[in-house]
């Protein structure tokens, strides 16, 4: 009698986005000279890391069944504050201040949702406008960062190979995965996404969990803001418009269910790299910017429909296997 080995079950569905990325890279390397050099991939990893850091926080929110539409505006407010205070208090204190600001914004969003019971869509949409307005009030003109060390933080390459931004992303992804898979908060987030009613019955403090989820969103968005400003070398109140949709697309394309209950930070990162690769490929092939927007819109629709698409594929496979099994039974009967 065979016994099943205990361990982590891995199938194609778990890492489909990774296989798709590898296949896409192979095709691009064959068809386009730009994708045969190390520098191109370093640029892709650096650009993807800026969004993927924010995506770690968004993964927590979507797993719980919510999302945050205010992250782009949070980035703008964090950015203008960061660029204004670096010359005054220095780089490290400025980064810590922005992290604190991110936590405050995340906490406020969580309180609106958990305590005032405002749906996440309405609450974060309202704060999207509010934080953007605050960013404009803080500073309505672009600010250039003068600190050379800070500007090199995102673009620096360790050993001339590994982008610093990507290494920071990997460290934060490990931390995020530990929180999600190895802590009580992570288990509560998964339980909340599976069924809020069941979470209440099991004794989980739903309000506290929701607040902590948005604190995490604010924290990782603040860290993303630091890397974005380091990469751009400047800030303005109108920056990163539409980032929320890019981040949500990466999370959902990575397999996190919009309905909540399941998700993977690793796959979110891979999906973020995949999306940046698509944009880089379109730039390299000279695709018109208007058509690029069309492609991005199609990707957004696919990302939001991915759960239903997977369900259709799964049901089709089940029916196909059932028909084959029935056919074999009929043949055996004959």
C-alpha positions as semicolon CSV with decimal commas, in nm:
position;residue;x (nm);y (nm);z (nm)
1;X;0,000;0,000;0,000
2;X;0,145;0,334;-0,108
3;X;0,155;0,617;0,138
4;X;0,139;0,980;0,040
5;X;0,445;1,182;0,124
6;X;0,380;1,484;0,337
7;X;0,499;1,815;0,205
8;X;0,405;2,109;-0,010
9;X;0,205;2,009;-0,313
10;X;0,318;2,184;-0,629
11;X;0,139;2,169;-0,961
12;X;0,138;2,366;-1,285
13;X;-0,142;2,590;-1,161
14;X;0,069;2,709;-0,868
15;X;0,343;2,853;-1,089
16;X;0,171;2,905;-1,424
17;X;0,267;3,273;-1,433
18;X;0,635;3,181;-1,378
19;X;0,631;2,933;-1,666
20;X;0,459;3,194;-1,884
21;X;0,728;3,452;-1,799
22;X;1,013;3,212;-1,878
23;X;0,852;3,113;-2,209
24;X;0,794;3,481;-2,296
25;X;1,159;3,564;-2,220
26;X;1,276;3,278;-2,444
27;X;1,055;3,396;-2,732
28;X;1,174;3,755;-2,691
29;X;1,539;3,648;-2,678
30;X;1,492;3,462;-3,006
31;X;1,304;3,739;-3,184
32;X;1,463;4,056;-3,045
33;X;1,831;4,142;-2,993
34;X;1,746;4,381;-2,710
35;X;1,645;4,085;-2,494
36;X;1,980;3,912;-2,530
37;X;2,173;4,147;-2,306
38;X;2,198;4,146;-1,926
39;X;2,130;4,520;-1,901
40;X;1,778;4,478;-2,043
41;X;1,682;4,226;-1,777
42;X;1,841;4,434;-1,503
43;X;1,624;4,726;-1,612
44;X;1,312;4,506;-1,613
45;X;1,384;4,374;-1,262
46;X;1,450;4,724;-1,131
47;X;1,130;4,870;-1,278
48;X;0,920;4,572;-1,168
49;X;1,055;4,591;-0,814
50;X;0,917;4,942;-0,764
51;X;0,560;4,822;-0,826
52;X;0,603;4,476;-0,673
53;X;0,696;4,615;-0,330
54;X;0,359;4,792;-0,324
55;X;0,208;4,467;-0,456
56;X;0,317;4,279;-0,142
57;X;0,088;4,495;0,070
58;X;-0,191;4,476;-0,187
59;X;-0,167;4,096;-0,182
60;X;-0,261;4,095;0,188
61;X;-0,561;4,318;0,116
62;X;-0,693;4,116;-0,179
63;X;-0,645;3,784;0,003
64;X;-0,871;3,924;0,274
65;X;-1,136;4,015;0,016
66;X;-1,061;4,390;0,004
67;X;-0,832;4,620;-0,195
68;X;-0,688;4,970;-0,172
69;X;-0,744;5,221;-0,453
70;X;-0,549;5,494;-0,274
71;X;-0,197;5,351;-0,308
72;X;-0,100;5,573;-0,604
73;X;-0,202;5,884;-0,410
74;X;-0,021;5,754;-0,103
75;X;0,293;5,723;-0,315
76;X;0,252;6,083;-0,433
77;X;0,209;6,218;-0,078
78;X;0,496;6,007;0,055
79;X;0,715;6,121;-0,234
80;X;0,663;6,496;-0,195
81;X;0,716;6,472;0,182
82;X;1,029;6,263;0,133
83;X;1,190;6,499;-0,117
84;X;1,112;6,802;0,097
85;X;1,253;6,663;0,424
86;X;1,568;6,486;0,297
87;X;1,767;6,816;0,279
88;X;1,643;6,910;0,627
89;X;1,679;6,594;0,837
90;X;1,887;6,359;0,620
91;X;1,814;6,044;0,419
92;X;1,761;5,782;0,693
93;X;1,536;5,997;0,917
94;X;1,339;6,103;0,608
95;X;1,281;5,741;0,508
96;X;1,168;5,655;0,862
97;X;0,934;5,955;0,861
98;X;0,776;5,841;0,533
99;X;0,737;5,485;0,663
100;X;0,555;5,632;0,964
101;X;0,338;5,841;0,732
102;X;0,253;5,531;0,529
103;X;0,150;5,345;0,844
104;X;-0,069;5,640;0,949
105;X;-0,245;5,647;0,610
106;X;-0,292;5,270;0,618
107;X;-0,431;5,286;0,971
108;X;-0,675;5,561;0,872
109;X;-0,798;5,357;0,574
110;X;-0,838;5,054;0,800
111;X;-1,038;5,252;1,056
112;X;-1,276;5,378;0,787
113;X;-1,338;5,021;0,672
114;X;-1,331;4,833;1,002
115;X;-1,488;5,081;1,242
116;X;-1,712;5,297;1,023
117;X;-1,799;4,993;0,806
118;X;-1,745;5,186;0,482
119;X;-1,684;4,943;0,191
120;X;-1,316;4,933;0,092
121;X;-1,398;5,049;-0,261
122;X;-1,571;5,367;-0,136
123;X;-1,331;5,439;0,149
124;X;-1,010;5,402;-0,052
125;X;-1,155;5,579;-0,356
126;X;-1,236;5,877;-0,133
127;X;-0,888;5,870;0,019
128;X;-0,738;5,840;-0,328
129;X;-0,865;6,193;-0,392
130;X;-0,785;6,307;-0,039
131;X;-0,423;6,198;-0,031
132;X;-0,361;6,338;-0,380
133;X;-0,504;6,674;-0,268
134;X;-0,284;6,667;0,041
135;X;0,019;6,600;-0,177
136;X;-0,064;6,908;-0,383
137;X;-0,115;7,113;-0,067
138;X;0,223;7,003;0,071
139;X;0,400;7,099;-0,251
140;X;0,249;7,184;-0,590
141;X;0,578;7,202;-0,782
142;X;0,823;6,924;-0,876
143;X;1,116;6,872;-0,639
144;X;1,451;6,724;-0,745
145;X;1,645;6,508;-0,498
146;X;1,998;6,633;-0,448
147;X;2,133;6,340;-0,245
148;X;2,355;6,133;-0,476
149;X;2,360;5,836;-0,238
150;X;1,980;5,826;-0,218
151;X;1,939;5,848;-0,596
152;X;2,177;5,556;-0,645
153;X;1,989;5,332;-0,400
154;X;1,739;5,198;-0,658
155;X;1,978;5,189;-0,954
156;X;2,286;5,045;-0,781
157;X;2,383;4,693;-0,890
158;X;2,550;4,458;-0,645
159;X;2,857;4,310;-0,808
160;X;2,749;4,490;-1,122
161;X;2,479;4,223;-1,171
162;X;2,195;4,220;-0,916
163;X;1,989;4,543;-0,896
164;X;1,965;4,674;-0,540
165;X;1,592;4,740;-0,587
166;X;1,535;4,373;-0,671
167;X;1,737;4,255;-0,371
168;X;1,531;4,479;-0,142
169;X;1,216;4,337;-0,303
170;X;1,331;3,980;-0,234
171;X;1,400;4,059;0,133
172;X;1,059;4,227;0,174
173;X;0,890;3,938;-0,009
174;X;1,044;3,689;0,235
175;X;0,920;3,901;0,527
176;X;0,574;3,926;0,371
177;X;0,559;3,551;0,307
178;X;0,657;3,476;0,667
179;X;0,381;3,709;0,789
180;X;0,127;3,543;0,559
181;X;0,224;3,179;0,613
182;X;0,382;3,161;0,957
183;X;0,200;3,408;1,182
184;X;-0,138;3,428;1,345
185;X;-0,213;3,749;1,154
186;X;-0,149;3,569;0,824
187;X;-0,383;3,284;0,921
188;X;-0,647;3,538;1,022
189;X;-0,613;3,717;0,686
190;X;-0,663;3,390;0,497
191;X;-0,960;3,299;0,718
192;X;-1,115;3,642;0,666
193;X;-1,086;3,602;0,291
194;X;-1,245;3,258;0,294
195;X;-1,544;3,364;0,504
196;X;-1,591;3,667;0,724
197;X;-1,882;3,499;0,904
198;X;-1,676;3,190;0,980
199;X;-1,389;3,411;1,099
200;X;-1,621;3,583;1,346
201;X;-1,754;3,249;1,472
202;X;-1,398;3,118;1,519
203;X;-1,317;3,412;1,746
204;X;-1,106;3,623;1,510
205;X;-1,116;3,996;1,579
206;X;-1,222;4,098;1,228
207;X;-1,197;4,474;1,284
208;X;-0,844;4,450;1,427
209;X;-0,737;4,220;1,143
210;X;-0,875;4,458;0,878
211;X;-0,692;4,754;1,034
212;X;-0,364;4,559;1,044
213;X;-0,411;4,458;0,678
214;X;-0,430;4,821;0,570
215;X;-0,140;4,909;0,798
216;X;0,061;4,654;0,598
217;X;-0,063;4,809;0,272
218;X;0,046;5,153;0,394
219;X;0,383;5,021;0,512
220;X;0,474;4,847;0,186
221;X;0,339;5,138;-0,019
222;X;0,566;5,373;0,176
223;X;0,866;5,148;0,107
224;X;0,768;5,142;-0,260
225;X;0,750;5,523;-0,254
226;X;1,108;5,545;-0,129
227;X;1,232;5,325;-0,413
228;X;1,027;5,511;-0,675
229;X;1,165;5,849;-0,566
230;X;1,517;5,705;-0,561
231;X;1,467;5,576;-0,916
232;X;1,314;5,896;-1,055
233;X;1,530;6,135;-0,855
234;X;1,235;6,372;-0,809
235;X;0,873;6,397;-0,698
236;X;0,553;6,578;-0,786
237;X;0,196;6,557;-0,658
238;X;0,064;6,409;-0,985
239;X;0,308;6,118;-1,005
240;X;0,220;5,748;-1,040
241;X;-0,141;5,803;-1,151
242;X;-0,295;5,464;-1,227
243;X;-0,044;5,270;-1,015
244;X;-0,328;5,111;-0,818
245;X;-0,457;4,931;-1,128
246;X;-0,109;4,814;-1,225
247;X;-0,051;4,674;-0,877
248;X;-0,394;4,509;-0,851
249;X;-0,343;4,357;-1,198
250;X;-0,012;4,205;-1,088
251;X;-0,166;4,062;-0,770
252;X;-0,465;3,908;-0,947
253;X;-0,264;3,793;-1,250
254;X;-0,039;3,619;-0,998
255;X;-0,329;3,402;-0,888
256;X;-0,465;3,587;-0,586
257;X;-0,842;3,550;-0,598
258;X;-1,036;3,878;-0,603
259;X;-1,294;3,707;-0,383
260;X;-1,019;3,643;-0,127
261;X;-0,902;3,336;0,059
262;X;-0,589;3,248;-0,142
263;X;-0,286;3,417;-0,285
264;X;0,090;3,417;-0,326
265;X;0,339;3,698;-0,276
266;X;0,591;3,511;-0,493
267;X;0,344;3,497;-0,783
268;X;0,260;3,866;-0,737
269;X;0,627;3,949;-0,790
270;X;0,653;3,724;-1,096
271;X;0,337;3,883;-1,242
272;X;0,480;4,232;-1,183
273;X;0,794;4,130;-1,374
274;X;0,575;3,981;-1,649
275;X;0,379;4,307;-1,689
276;X;0,695;4,517;-1,709
277;X;0,839;4,271;-1,962
278;X;0,531;4,319;-2,182
279;X;0,572;4,698;-2,171
280;X;0,944;4,672;-2,242
281;X;0,876;4,438;-2,534
282;X;0,620;4,679;-2,682
283;X;0,868;4,967;-2,648
284;X;1,142;4,760;-2,809
285;X;0,921;4,656;-3,101
286;X;0,809;5,016;-3,152
287;X;0,442;4,964;-3,068
288;X;0,250;5,293;-3,073
289;X;0,176;5,432;-2,726
290;X;-0,199;5,432;-2,796
291;X;-0,191;5,061;-2,880
292;X;0,014;5,001;-2,568
293;X;-0,274;5,147;-2,367
294;X;-0,514;4,913;-2,547
295;X;-0,294;4,613;-2,461
296;X;-0,268;4,726;-2,098
297;X;-0,650;4,756;-2,086
298;X;-0,688;4,404;-2,224
299;X;-0,442;4,273;-1,964
300;X;-0,642;4,448;-1,693
301;X;-0,962;4,279;-1,810
302;X;-0,788;3,941;-1,826
303;X;-0,644;3,990;-1,477
304;X;-0,984;4,071;-1,330
305;X;-1,137;3,774;-1,514
306;X;-0,861;3,527;-1,434
307;X;-1,056;3,350;-1,158
308;X;-1,351;3,288;-1,388
309;X;-1,121;3,185;-1,674
310;X;-0,951;2,931;-1,449
311;X;-1,288;2,800;-1,333
312;X;-1,400;2,753;-1,695
313;X;-1,076;2,570;-1,783
314;X;-1,104;2,355;-1,471
315;X;-1,468;2,264;-1,542
316;X;-1,382;2,186;-1,905
317;X;-1,101;1,953;-1,795
318;X;-1,327;1,779;-1,543
319;X;-1,594;1,722;-1,808
320;X;-1,332;1,600;-2,057
321;X;-1,192;1,350;-1,804
322;X;-1,543;1,235;-1,716
323;X;-1,624;1,172;-2,084
324;X;-1,301;0,977;-2,131
325;X;-1,371;0,771;-1,820
326;X;-1,725;0,697;-1,940
327;X;-1,592;0,597;-2,283
328;X;-1,343;0,355;-2,124
329;X;-1,619;0,204;-1,910
330;X;-1,836;0,148;-2,218
331;X;-1,547;-0,015;-2,402
332;X;-1,480;-0,240;-2,103
333;X;-1,848;-0,335;-2,093
334;X;-1,835;-0,430;-2,458
